[in-house]
């Protein structure tokens, strides 16, 4: 009798939980993970994204126009920084000490809400900064924790976003975020919002030992390597992705491999990626088993004023109006690839 009662209770709890999950997904967008894949509303989905760093500095009519165009082109996620301050912008939701800035936080919530209603995922990234993307910030663990708490508590009711705890956290400048700090930050997110997906992006390829630190010690839900940027990069992505997945399998912790920041135009004078390079990199990521890939874009590092700044400064106008001819050609190829391969998944 007791066993029957326990079994009945377990079945009832599972049924209620399943019903609640379905009810949520009917009204909202739900990001999840199934081994090495992301899921949206329970369906395995390749995340095809686009950098949109300075979104919180954009007028509403600009970000709304851009998001509608992204959606129309087949993109299903965007990357926004929660503390972006390049080119003297106030494009942030939390300040240098991790305190909320009401105007930016309200805009971030509005953008997340729009994406939620339109089936799109939002990457919300924090950075300790290195002077290039604005002044140094979150330089203490206390301020970094404060920023994490602000974001998680303010956006907890949306399930279509994940948190990048620290952009390129391994670089040995003011961006550096020790593994020990990541452990504390990850634990705080889990306490505040147990189901929230969390990563910490890494500059360059990730060694096996560092993979272990990320997925075992810190407990990241997926890895986000920022691969080296050279003329060889695109040809290497498929093999590198397979290598990551094989190493994760050996570690006993299979998680998604997410390329949230590949190469971009105007980063190096010595090499300008072509439309074909973008497509080759995307195809390699997809064939290799990656869970997501991003059409990265940013400022012109060779120009004194950095223009075109693209997603780095949306005060200059919509992102798509700032892209050059090669990037627009890349978008056509990416959309064709998406229509042929991703819409069926």
N, C-alpha and C positions, 0 to 999 in steps of 0.2 A: 504493500500500500504506500509506504514511504517513498520507495523508488519510483512508483508511478506518479506520485505527486511532484517529486523533483523533476522527472522527465517532462511532465506537463508544464511546470513553471519555466523550464529552459526553453521549451518550444514556444511558449507564449512570449517570453522575453525576446527571442529571436524574431518572431513574427512582428512584434511591435517595433523593434529596431529596424527591420527591413521596411516596414510600412512608413516609418518616419523618414528613412533615407530616400525612399521613392517620393514621398510627399515633398521633401526638400528639393530634390532634383527636378520636380515638375515646375517649381517656381524660381529656382536658382540654378546656377552653374556650379557643379561639384567637381573639384580637381582631386584625383586620387592616384595611386600607384598600384600596378600589378606586376610584380617582379621587376623586369627591366623596362617596362613600358609605363607611360602616363595614361591615365584614364580621365575622360570627361563624362560625367554622369554615368559612370560605370563602364563606358565603352573605351577600349584601347584606342588611343589617339596620338598621332605624331604631332608634337607642338611645333608649329611653323610660326616663327616670331619675327619681330622687328624692334630695333632699338628706338626708344622714345624717351631718352633720359631726362630732358628738361620739361617734361609735360606739365609740371606744377608751376612753370613760369609762363605757360601759354594761355592766351585768352580763351574763353570757352568756345567761341566760334571756330578757333583754330584747331583745338584738340578734337572737337566734335567732327569737323570736316575730315581730319586725318583718320580718326577711328572708323568712320563710315567707309572711307576708301580702303583702309586696311582690311576690313571685313569683306568688302567686295572683291578684293584680290585673293582672298583665301587665307589670310593670316588669322591665327586663332590665339595669339598671345603677344603681349608687349612687355618691354622692360623699362621700368620707371625707377629713378633714384628718389629715395625719400629725403635725402639731404644734399641735393645738387646745388652747387653755387658757382659754377664756372661763369666767367665773363660778368662777374659782379651781379649775378641774378639772385633773387629770392625765390628760387624754385625748390622749396623744401617744405616738408611737413614737420620736421624736427630740427632744432637748431644745433649749434656746435656742442652744446652741453646735453643734448638729448631731450630738451624740453619741447613740448608741442607748440607749433606756431599755428594758431587757429585758422587763419586764412588758407594756408597750404594744406592743413589736415582736412578741411572741408572740401577742398578741390580734389584731393586724393580720394576721399570717400565717394565723391560724385563720379569720378572716372572709374573707380572699381565697380560702382553700382551700374554704370552704363555697360561696362564689359560683362558684368554678371547677367544682365538682361539680354545680352546678345551672344552669349556662349563663348566669351573670350576669357583667357587667363591673364593674370597680371603678375609679373615678377616685380617685387618691391625690394630694392637693393639699398643697403647701407654701406658707407665707406668712411674710413678714418682720414681719407684725403691725403694728397701729396703736394698741394699747391697748384697743380695743373687744373684740377676740377673744382677749385675753390680753396679757401683757407683750410688748414688742418682742423679736424673736428673729432669728436668722440675719442679723445686721446687717453681717456681713463676708462677702466672697466665699468666704473659707476655710471659715467655718462652714456656709455654704450648700452648698458642694461636699461637705463632710463628711456632711451630711444626705442629699444625693443618693446618695453612695456607699453609705451604710448601707442605704437603701431598695432600691436596685437590686441590691446584692449579696445582701441577705437574701431578696428575693422573685424572684430571677432565674429560678427554675425554674417560675414561673407566667406564663402568657401571656394572662391575662384582665384585666390591669390596665394603665393608662397613667398617666403622671406629668404633673401640672400643676406646672411648675417654680416658679411664683410667682403667687399669687392677686392679681389686679388690679394687676399690676406697674407700670402706668403712673401710678398715683395718686401725687402729689407729697407724700407723707408717709413715714413709716418703712417703708411697704410697697414703696416705689419700688425697682425692680430694673432697672438700666440695661441697654440692649440689649447692651452689651459684656459684661456679666456673663452674660446669657442665652446668648450665643455660647459662652462657656467652659463653662457648665453643660450645654448641649446636647451639646457635643463630648465631655464626660466621660461622659454617658449612652451616646453612640454607641460610645465606646471600651469601656465595661464590658459593654454589652448592645446590640449593633448593631440588633436588630429591635424594640427597645422604642419604643412610640409616645409622643411628647412634645408637650405644648402649653404655653402660658403665657397665662393668662386676662387679659382687658383690660376695664377699666371704661369703659362707654360704647360708642358706635359707633366703628369702626376706620376711619381715613382710608386712602386708597389708598397714600400714602407709608409709613404704618406697616405696612400689609399686606405691602409689599415687604420691609421690615425683618424681619418675622416669618417669611415663607415662603422668602425668598431669603438674607438675611444670617444669621439665626439657624438656619433650617432646621427650623422647627416642622412637625410632621406634619399638624396641623389648627389652625384658629383657634377661639378660645372667647370671643366677645364677650359681655359682660354688658350687655345693652341698657338704655337709660335707662328708669326706672320712673315712668310717668305713665299717666293715663287713656287716652292715645293709643297707648301702646306696642303693645298687642295688634293694633291695626288696622294698624300699620306693619311688623310682622315679616315678612310675606310679601314685600313690596316690598324691604325692606332685605336679605333673604336673597338674592333674585335679583340685587341690586346687588353684593353680595359675590362671588357666583359669577361674574358678568360681569367684575368687576375682576380676579379671580384668573385668569380665562381670558385677559384682555389681558396680564397679567403673564407668562403662560406657565407658571403653577404652580397647577394646580387641586388643591385640598385640601378636605376636609370642613369645613362650617360647623356648629359644635357649640354649642348653647345650654345651657350647663351651670349657669347661674345667672340665670334671669329674675326677674321681680318676685315678691313674696310678700306675705302678709298681715302686718299690724302693723308694717310698715316706715315708713309715713308716716301721720300722723293725717289729713292732707288727702285721702288716697285709699286706700280699701280695695278691692282687686280682688275681684270676685265669681267664683263658679264659672264663669259664662259667659266672663269675661275669661281665665281659665286655658285654657279650651277654645279660645277664639278665637286665643290666642297659639300653642297647640300646632298647631292647624289651619293657621295662617299659616306656621309653620316648616316643616311637612310639605309643604304645597303649593308653597312657595318653593324647596324642594330642600335644606333643611337635613338634616344627618345625624343629629341628636339634639336632644332637648329634655328639660328637667328640671322636675319639680314641686318648686319651691323653697319652703322653709319656714324659720322661725327664731323668734327671741324677740319679745316684745312691747316695742317700744322706748318706749312711753308709760308702761309700768308700772315702778314703782321696782325691783321684783325681777326684771323681765323676763319674768314668767310670763304665759301659757304660753311656755316656751322652745323647745318642740318639739325638733328635731334638735340644737339648740344645747346641750341639757343632758338627756341620756337617763338621768341618775340620778333624774329625776322620774318615770320610767316609760316604757313603750313609746311610740314616736312616734305611732302611730295613736290612742292614748288621749289624746294632748295636742292633737290637731287640733280646730279649731272646726267648727261646723255647715256653714259655707260651704266650708271645705276638704274636708269629707267629701262634700258635694254635688259638688265639683269632681272628686274621685276617681271618683265614679260616672260622670260624663261622660267622663273620661279613659279609664276602662276600656271604656266603650261604644265610644269612638273606636278604641281599640287593637284590640278584637275585630273591628270592622268594616273596619279599614284595615291594621293592622300585622301581624296574625297570618297574613295572606295573603302578606306580603312575604318 
